[in-house]
C-alpha cells in the first residue's frame, strides 16, 4: 500500500506532462490579428487591434494552418474597419464577433460558414446588405440587431429558426423574404424595423414569438400563406389559424377605425400596441378576453365599448391610451360594471 502511495505523485506528474503535450494551443499575432492554434491544429482568430482601419482580409491559412473560426468578440469595437473579407476556410463565427463595427459597410461571408453566434453583427450600423450563408440553420439572437443602414437581407432555405431580436432596430429594412424552411420566429425579431412595409409568413412557420412586429411604424400588411396550419391573416391582420385570436394589427395600416371579426374570442397581448392612428375599435360580443397591453399606446383612441361577453382584462390593457376619455360598459356586464378610466394610466 505504501509503495502505491509513493508512486501516486509520479503518476500525477506523468498525467500532467501528457496533457501538456496534448494541449497544443497557443496565441500569436499576424499583422493586426491575434490568433490561437487549437488542439486540432486549426486556427481561431481571437482578436483584432482596434486601430485597424479600411479593408481587411482574413487569411485562409497562417503558417500553413487553416483558419476555421472567428472567435468571440474578435473584432468587437473595430470601429474603423470598412470592409472585411472572410475566407472559405472559416466554418464558424462566434458571439459578438463583429459587434459594434460601426464603419463596416461590406462583409463577405462564405457558404463554408455553418454557425453564427448571438450578436455576431450587432450594431454594425453602416452595413447595407448581408447574404446569410447557405449552410446556416439558425440565425442567433440579435445577430443583426441595430444594423440601421441594412436595406437588404438574403435568408437561405437552410435556415429553420430566426432568433430573438435577430433584426431588431434594422430601421432601413423595407422588405424581407422568409423562406419556407423557417419554422420559428423568435421574440421581437423585427422590433423597430420602422421602414418595413409588408411581410409574408410562409406555411412552414409554427411559432411566432412575443412582440415580433413592435414599433414597425410603416408595416401595413402581415400576410400568411394559406397553407400555414397555425396562423392566418385577414386584410393584412395576423390571427391564429381558426381566427379566434387576433395577434397583431399592423401599426401602419391605413384607416382610423377597425371592427374585430366576430370569430375572435381573444384579443392577444400587444395586439394593437402603438396603433396611434386608430380612433375607434369595435369589439363584438364574441370577445371574452382582452390580454395584457392589448391596446397599449393607442394614443388616438377616444372611446371604447366593452360588450357583455368580456370576462377578462389583462394588466395594462389600455395603458398609454392618452386620448381615451371613457370605457363604456353595459349595465348587464357583471364583471366590469364599475370599470374606470384609470385603466388608461
Secondary structure per residue as TSV (DSSP state, phi and psi in degrees):
chain	resnum	aa	ss	phi	psi
A	1	X	-	360.0	-42.0
A	2	X	H	-64.4	-36.3
A	3	X	H	-65.4	-40.0
A	4	X	H	-62.0	-45.1
A	5	X	H	-62.2	-38.2
A	6	X	H	-65.7	-30.9
A	7	X	H	-81.4	-17.1
A	8	X	H	-57.0	-47.2
A	9	X	H	-58.3	-37.0
A	10	X	H	-67.2	-39.0
A	11	X	H	-64.9	-45.1
A	12	X	H	-60.0	-44.7
A	13	X	H	-61.6	-40.9
A	14	X	H	-63.4	-41.3
A	15	X	H	-64.0	-40.2
A	16	X	H	-61.4	-44.0
A	17	X	H	-64.6	-41.0
A	18	X	H	-62.3	-44.3
A	19	X	H	-65.2	-38.5
A	20	X	H	-64.7	-39.4
A	21	X	H	-67.8	-40.3
A	22	X	H	-66.3	-38.0
A	23	X	-	-80.0	103.6
A	24	X	-	-102.6	10.5
A	25	X	-	-69.7	140.9
A	26	X	E	-159.7	157.4
A	27	X	E	-104.4	147.5
A	28	X	E	-156.3	176.4
A	29	X	E	-119.8	152.6
A	30	X	E	-141.7	98.3
A	31	X	T	62.1	-123.8
A	32	X	T	-83.7	-4.7
A	33	X	E	-98.1	146.6
A	34	X	E	-112.2	139.9
A	35	X	E	-139.8	163.3
A	36	X	E	-127.5	136.5
A	37	X	E	-85.9	125.3
A	38	X	-	-85.7	170.7
A	39	X	T	-56.9	-31.6
A	40	X	T	-86.9	5.1
A	41	X	S	89.6	-1.9
A	42	X	-	-89.8	170.9
A	43	X	E	-116.8	137.9
A	44	X	E	-115.1	128.0
A	45	X	E	-76.1	121.9
A	46	X	E	-109.1	-18.7
A	47	X	E	-161.4	159.4
A	48	X	E	-140.4	135.3
A	49	X	-	-60.1	125.7
A	50	X	T	-66.2	-8.6
A	51	X	T	-80.7	-10.4
A	52	X	-	-59.1	138.3
A	53	X	-	-142.0	164.5
A	54	X	E	72.0	-138.0
A	55	X	E	-94.0	142.4
A	56	X	E	-138.0	131.3
A	57	X	E	-110.4	122.2
A	58	X	-	-79.2	126.9
A	59	X	-	-70.5	154.5
A	60	X	S	-83.3	-22.9
A	61	X	E	-139.4	151.0
A	62	X	E	-133.6	122.5
A	63	X	T	52.9	38.1
A	64	X	T	80.2	-0.2
A	65	X	E	-103.8	137.9
A	66	X	E	-76.7	133.4
A	67	X	E	-85.0	114.4
A	68	X	E	-116.9	-12.6
A	69	X	E	-144.1	143.9
A	70	X	E	-110.4	113.5
A	71	X	-	-74.1	173.3
A	72	X	T	-59.1	124.9
A	73	X	T	62.5	21.9
A	74	X	T	-57.2	-41.7
A	75	X	T	-113.9	15.2
A	76	X	T	-57.3	133.8
A	77	X	T	66.8	17.9
A	78	X	-	-81.8	73.7
A	79	X	T	-75.7	-4.3
A	80	X	T	-105.7	-3.9
A	81	X	E	-77.0	131.2
A	82	X	E	-107.7	-23.0
A	83	X	E	-148.4	132.3
A	84	X	E	-131.6	131.1
A	85	X	E	-110.6	123.4
A	86	X	-	-100.8	130.2
A	87	X	-	-74.9	162.9
A	88	X	T	-67.1	-12.5
A	89	X	T	-75.2	-21.1
A	90	X	-	-75.9	130.8
A	91	X	-	-112.6	-19.6
A	92	X	E	-139.4	142.6
A	93	X	E	-121.3	117.3
A	94	X	-	-83.9	178.1
A	95	X	T	-56.5	139.6
A	96	X	T	58.8	18.0
A	97	X	T	-54.0	-42.4
A	98	X	T	-121.2	25.7
A	99	X	T	-58.7	132.6
A	100	X	T	61.4	35.1
A	101	X	-	-85.8	78.9
A	102	X	T	-71.3	-16.4
A	103	X	T	-101.3	-1.9
A	104	X	-	-68.8	115.2
A	105	X	-	-102.0	-31.0
A	106	X	E	-136.9	138.1
A	107	X	E	-147.9	132.9
A	108	X	E	-103.6	117.0
A	109	X	-	-105.9	114.9
A	110	X	-	-72.2	159.9
A	111	X	T	-69.9	-8.6
A	112	X	T	-67.7	-21.9
A	113	X	-	-73.1	123.5
A	114	X	-	-115.1	-8.8
A	115	X	E	-138.3	127.2
A	116	X	E	-128.1	125.3
A	117	X	-	-78.9	171.5
A	118	X	T	-59.0	144.5
A	119	X	T	60.5	21.3
A	120	X	T	-55.0	-41.9
A	121	X	T	-124.5	27.0
A	122	X	T	-59.8	135.5
A	123	X	T	63.6	27.6
A	124	X	-	-84.9	78.1
A	125	X	T	-73.6	-8.8
A	126	X	T	-103.5	-5.6
A	127	X	-	-68.7	126.3
A	128	X	-	-101.8	-27.4
A	129	X	E	-150.5	156.3
A	130	X	E	-149.5	138.5
A	131	X	E	-116.5	116.9
A	132	X	-	-77.8	132.7
A	133	X	-	-57.3	151.1
A	134	X	T	-69.5	-16.2
A	135	X	T	-94.5	-5.4
A	136	X	-	-76.0	130.5
A	137	X	-	-103.6	-19.3
A	138	X	E	-139.5	132.2
A	139	X	E	-96.3	117.0
A	140	X	-	-70.7	171.0
A	141	X	T	-56.1	126.3
A	142	X	T	48.1	36.7
A	143	X	T	-57.1	-36.9
A	144	X	T	-125.8	28.9
A	145	X	T	-60.7	134.3
A	146	X	T	58.8	33.3
A	147	X	-	-83.7	79.1
A	148	X	T	-71.4	-12.0
A	149	X	T	-100.0	-1.0
A	150	X	-	-69.7	117.8
A	151	X	-	-109.4	-17.4
A	152	X	E	-138.4	130.4
A	153	X	E	-133.4	128.0
A	154	X	E	-110.4	118.2
A	155	X	-	-105.5	123.1
A	156	X	-	-78.4	166.8
A	157	X	T	-70.4	-7.4
A	158	X	T	-76.1	-21.7
A	159	X	-	-74.5	127.2
A	160	X	-	-110.1	-20.7
A	161	X	E	-140.2	142.0
A	162	X	E	-115.1	118.4
A	163	X	-	-74.5	172.0
A	164	X	T	-54.8	131.4
A	165	X	T	58.2	22.8
A	166	X	T	-52.4	-39.5
A	167	X	T	-122.4	20.7
A	168	X	T	-61.7	140.2
A	169	X	T	77.4	9.3
A	170	X	-	-82.0	76.3
A	171	X	T	-73.1	-10.9
A	172	X	T	-100.1	-3.2
A	173	X	-	-73.8	118.6
A	174	X	-	-97.5	-26.4
A	175	X	-	-155.4	157.6
A	176	X	-	-154.1	140.0
A	177	X	-	-105.7	121.0
A	178	X	-	-94.1	118.6
A	179	X	-	-70.5	161.9
A	180	X	T	-74.1	2.6
A	181	X	T	-84.4	-20.7
A	182	X	-	-73.6	127.9
A	183	X	-	-108.7	-23.8
A	184	X	E	-136.6	139.7
A	185	X	E	-121.2	119.6
A	186	X	-	-75.2	177.2
A	187	X	T	-59.6	136.1
A	188	X	T	56.1	29.6
A	189	X	T	-55.9	-43.0
A	190	X	T	-112.1	21.5
A	191	X	T	-55.8	133.7
A	192	X	T	64.4	22.8
A	193	X	-	-82.1	77.8
A	194	X	T	-72.3	-10.9
A	195	X	T	-102.8	-5.3
A	196	X	-	-69.1	122.8
A	197	X	-	-101.4	-31.7
A	198	X	E	-155.2	159.7
A	199	X	E	-153.1	147.4
A	200	X	E	-117.9	127.1
A	201	X	E	-89.9	117.6
A	202	X	-	-73.4	170.3
A	203	X	T	-66.5	-21.3
A	204	X	T	-73.6	-21.5
A	205	X	-	-70.7	124.5
A	206	X	-	-112.0	-12.5
A	207	X	E	-143.3	126.3
A	208	X	E	-122.5	124.9
A	209	X	-	-78.7	-166.9
A	210	X	T	-77.6	128.6
A	211	X	T	52.4	42.5
A	212	X	T	-58.5	-37.4
A	213	X	T	-112.1	27.0
A	214	X	T	-61.7	134.6
A	215	X	T	59.8	28.0
A	216	X	-	-87.7	81.4
A	217	X	T	-68.6	-18.3
A	218	X	T	-101.3	-1.2
A	219	X	-	-70.7	119.9
A	220	X	-	-109.3	-23.6
A	221	X	E	-142.3	130.9
A	222	X	E	-115.6	105.2
A	223	X	E	-99.8	145.0
A	224	X	E	-125.9	135.8
A	225	X	-	-57.5	137.7
A	226	X	T	-61.4	-23.4
A	227	X	T	-87.9	-1.3
A	228	X	-	-68.4	132.0
A	229	X	S	-90.1	-5.2
A	230	X	S	-119.4	-23.4
A	231	X	E	-134.8	161.1
A	232	X	E	-151.6	171.1
A	233	X	E	-143.0	149.2
A	234	X	E	-129.5	118.4
A	235	X	T	51.4	39.7
A	236	X	T	82.5	5.7
A	237	X	E	-101.1	135.5
A	238	X	E	-88.3	130.4
A	239	X	E	-130.9	168.1
A	240	X	E	-71.9	176.6
A	241	X	T	-61.0	-45.4
A	242	X	T	-89.0	7.5
A	243	X	S	62.4	30.4
A	244	X	S	-91.6	-13.7
A	245	X	E	-129.7	129.0
A	246	X	E	-89.2	124.2
A	247	X	E	-98.3	-44.5
A	248	X	E	-155.0	123.1
A	249	X	-	-95.8	123.3
A	250	X	-	-62.8	132.6
A	251	X	T	-61.0	-38.0
A	252	X	T	-88.3	6.4
A	253	X	-	-63.3	136.8
A	254	X	S	-69.2	152.9
A	255	X	-	107.4	152.9
A	256	X	S	-109.8	-5.4
A	257	X	E	-135.0	155.3
A	258	X	E	-152.0	135.5
A	259	X	E	-107.5	121.6
A	260	X	-	-70.4	128.9
A	261	X	-	-56.7	150.8
A	262	X	T	-74.8	-1.9
A	263	X	T	-81.7	-16.4
A	264	X	-	-78.4	128.1
A	265	X	-	-108.8	-19.6
A	266	X	E	-135.2	133.7
A	267	X	E	-99.5	112.5
A	268	X	-	-69.3	166.8
A	269	X	T	-56.5	131.2
A	270	X	T	58.6	21.9
A	271	X	T	-56.5	-38.5
A	272	X	T	-115.8	21.4
A	273	X	T	-51.4	125.4
A	274	X	T	64.9	20.8
A	275	X	-	-81.0	74.3
A	276	X	T	-73.9	-12.2
A	277	X	T	-85.1	-16.4
A	278	X	-	-78.0	125.5
A	279	X	-	-103.8	-20.2
A	280	X	E	-143.7	130.9
A	281	X	E	-129.7	125.8
A	282	X	E	-100.5	122.5
A	283	X	-	-104.7	122.1
A	284	X	-	-88.0	170.3
A	285	X	T	-65.8	-12.3
A	286	X	T	-72.2	-23.5
A	287	X	-	-75.2	128.2
A	288	X	-	-112.7	-23.2
A	289	X	E	-138.1	143.0
A	290	X	E	-120.6	116.0
A	291	X	-	-79.0	170.6
A	292	X	T	-55.9	137.9
A	293	X	T	60.1	21.4
A	294	X	T	-55.4	-41.0
A	295	X	T	-115.0	23.5
A	296	X	T	-54.8	128.8
A	297	X	T	76.9	14.1
A	298	X	-	-80.6	76.0
A	299	X	T	-72.3	-13.8
A	300	X	T	-100.8	-4.1
A	301	X	-	-68.8	120.3
A	302	X	-	-97.4	-32.1
A	303	X	E	-155.6	157.8
A	304	X	E	-149.9	144.4
A	305	X	E	-114.0	126.2
A	306	X	E	-95.3	121.9
A	307	X	-	-71.4	167.6
A	308	X	T	-60.1	-25.7
A	309	X	T	-70.4	-21.3
A	310	X	-	-70.9	121.2
A	311	X	-	-118.6	-5.9
A	312	X	E	-145.7	128.6
A	313	X	E	-128.6	122.9
A	314	X	-	-77.9	168.5
A	315	X	T	-60.0	134.3
A	316	X	T	65.6	22.7
A	317	X	T	-55.5	-34.8
A	318	X	T	-117.1	24.7
A	319	X	T	-64.6	138.3
A	320	X	T	78.0	8.1
A	321	X	-	-85.2	74.7
A	322	X	T	-68.3	-18.3
A	323	X	T	-98.4	-2.6
A	324	X	-	-74.6	116.0
A	325	X	-	-101.5	-19.7
A	326	X	E	-153.0	144.9
A	327	X	E	-117.9	110.6
A	328	X	E	-87.7	129.0
A	329	X	E	-128.3	131.8
A	330	X	-	-63.7	147.1
A	331	X	T	-62.5	-21.5
A	332	X	T	-79.8	-13.9
A	333	X	-	-80.9	102.9
A	334	X	S	-74.9	-16.3
A	335	X	S	-83.9	-36.9
A	336	X	S	-130.7	36.1
A	337	X	T	-68.5	-19.5
A	338	X	T	-114.1	22.7
A	339	X	-	-61.2	145.2
A	340	X	-	-124.3	167.7
A	341	X	G	-65.4	-12.8
A	342	X	G	-59.0	-16.5
A	343	X	G	-61.9	-21.7
A	344	X	G	-84.0	-6.3
A	345	X	-	-87.1	360.0
